[in-house]
């Protein structure tokens, strides 16, 4: 039976990939095994998004608050990120995937930043789906960094306070040039945004699903898109009335 693909596919989907640790704990495995299984779900999600015609997929890979986790877990997560880039970059490039990295790049570990830059530069001319990796990212930190840059411009006389509009802020934050997400998904049943895309998600549809991230499959993704397609997006306006026949 052919799979059902809704006509109203979002342009940009952002995902909070939650539940790797709980997936591992439920199976009596180390948390690191949950993260490794989660990488497989990342690969499946990127392929599914590309197949559906989604133009942007943003994944919350590592938050600026995650550094407080046990050092062994952080070290394993960094190792997984490096392995993913080294192992998957060639495949992503061949599939015409463009990679963007958002988040604070200051004080990143010496061997991480060059890999992130390499991934962006290698795929910069690609025209397929844009995979946005939120790494060392926190929305409040993103806004604070943007405000500091704008304040510097005002202090130097290059901007007036009245020049700081929503459009100017959009052009200053990490996601400049990337459209706002139409849909933000979070796995594991938790129902909060956890400091993720707070500015960009002002009018995003939110969907919280019970599956833990390692269990996120193509079928899970398709079901989420179908739910999105059934919603009416009004962006603060009113529903459009349906005209009766003959009216």
N, C-alpha and C positions, 0 to 999 in steps of 0.2 A: 504494500500500500504506500503510495507516495506521501511524503511528509507535507503537512499543511504549512504554508508560509503566508502570513497575513499581508495584505496589500499596504497597510499603514506601518511600515517599518521605520523606527526612529533613526534619525541621522547620527545621533551621538548617544551611546550608552556608557555609563560609568558604573563600576562595580566595586563595592567594599567586600573584599574576599575574606570572609570571617569564618572561623570554625576549624582551622587546621589542627590546633592543639586539642580541641574536644574530640575531633575525629580520631586522633591517635590515642587519647586517654580511654575512649570507649572500647578500644581494641587492645588495651594493655601495652601500647607501643610508646616509645619515646616521642615527645612533641616534634622532634626533628623529622620523624617519619611522616607526620601529618603535613609538614611544610613540603617535603619531597613529593608526596602525593598531590599536593596542591599545585605544583608546577605542571603536572600532567593536565590538570583542569584548566590552567592558563592556556596551554597549547590548544586544547579543544575549544575554548571560548574564542580565541583569536580566529581560528579556522571557521567556526560557526558564524561569527560576526561578519567575516569577509564574504562567506557564502550568501548571507542574507542581504548583502548590499549596505550594511551599516558602514558609514564613512569614518566614524571615530569611535574608538573603544578606549576608555580610560580605566586603568586598574590601580587600585590603592595598594601598592606593593609594600611600602614601609613608611610608617608615619614618623614624624619628628619626636613623638612620645615613645616610640618603640625602643629607643636606646636604653630605656630604664629596665628592659627585660634582662633576665640572667645572661651573663656574658657569653656562656656557651651557646645559648640559643641565638643571640645576635650574631656570633661568629658563624654559626651554621647558615643563618639567613643570608649573610654576606657571601658565603661560599656558594649558595644556591643561585644568587643573583649573578655572580661571576660565571658560574657554569652555564646558566641559561643564556647569557649573552654570547659566550664563546661557542656554545654548542648550537644555538638556534639562530644566531645572527645571519649566517649564510642562507639558511632556509627562508627566513623572513624577508631577506633582501631579494632572493630569487622569486618569492611570491609577491613582490612589488609592495611590501608593507613599509610604510614610513614610520619611524620611531621618534617620538618626542618625550623628553624627560622633564617633569616639573618638580619643584621642591627646592630647598635651600642647598646650594652646592658648596657653601663655605665650610671649611674644616672637615670635608669628607675624607675618609681614609685614602691614602695615596694611590692604592691600586684600583679603587672603585671609580673615581672621577674620570680617568682616561678611558675606561671601558664605556661609560655612559656617553662620553663625547664621541667615541668611535662609532657607537651604535647610531647616534644621530647623524653624524657626518656621512657614514656609509650609505644610509638610506634616505638622505635628504632630498634626492631627486625623484624618489618613487612616488607614484600617483595612485596607489591603491589605498586600502584602509590605513588610517593613521592610528598607531598603537601608542597611547599616551601612558607612560609609566610614572606614577606619583611616588617618588622616592625621597625619603627624608622630608616628607611633605606634611604640612599642617595648614589649614585654611587661615587660622588667625595669624600665624607666622607669615604666610604669604601676603596677607593684607597689610601687616605691619611693615614688611620690607617694601611693599609698593608705596605706602604712605611716606616712608622715609625718603624714597627716591623723589617723590613729588614735592615733599617739603624742601629737599635740597634744590630742586629746580626753582621753587618760589623764592628761596633765600638768595639764589644767584640772579634773580631778576628775569629768568627765562620764562617763567609762568606767573600769572596772576592767580590769586585764590579762586576767582570766578572761573578760571579755566579748568578747574578740577571738577569735571563732570563724570557721570557714569561711564560715558564713552572713553574718557581719558583713563579712568581706573581700569576699564577693560583692556586698554592698550598697554597697561603697566604691570598688571599681575602676570603670574607665570603662564597662564593659558592664553596669552595674547595671540590672536589669529585663529583660535580654536573656538567653534561655536559652543554655546552653553549646552550641557547635557539635556536631552529630552527625557531620559529615563535614568534614575539612579537606583541600582539594585543593591541589596545587602543580603548576604546569605546568613545562615545559622539561626534565624528567628529573632535576632536582636533588632530592635526598632529605634535606632538612633543614627545620626550621621557621623558622629565621632570626629568632628573637626575636618570634614571632607567636603571640599567644593561649596563652602557656605555662600559665597557671593554668586558663583555660577549657577548654583542649584535653586535660585529664588523661585523659579517657576517649573522646575523639573517635576515630572511624575515620580513618585516614590513607590518602591515595591520591596517588601520584606518577605523573603521566602525561607521556609524551615530547613532546607537542605544545607548541610555543612559544605564548605567550599570544596573539599576533595570529592564530594559526591555531585558536584555541579557538572551536568552532562549537556550534550547538544539538545536532548529532549527537554531538560530543565530550562535552557535558554529559550527554546522555541515557545514553551508554555508561557514564559515571562513576556515575550514579545507579543503573544496573542492577548494577554491581559492588558498590556499597554495599548494595543490597537483598539480595544473595546472602550477606552476612556475618551472623554471629550475634554480637550485642552482649551481653556478659556482665557488664560493669561490675565486674570483679573476682570474680564468682561462678563457678558451675559451669554447664556445659551442662545443659539440661533433657533428661532421657532421653526417647526416644520409646517409648511403650508399644506392645507388640505386640498385634495383634488377638486378643481373647479372654483377655488376661491380667487 
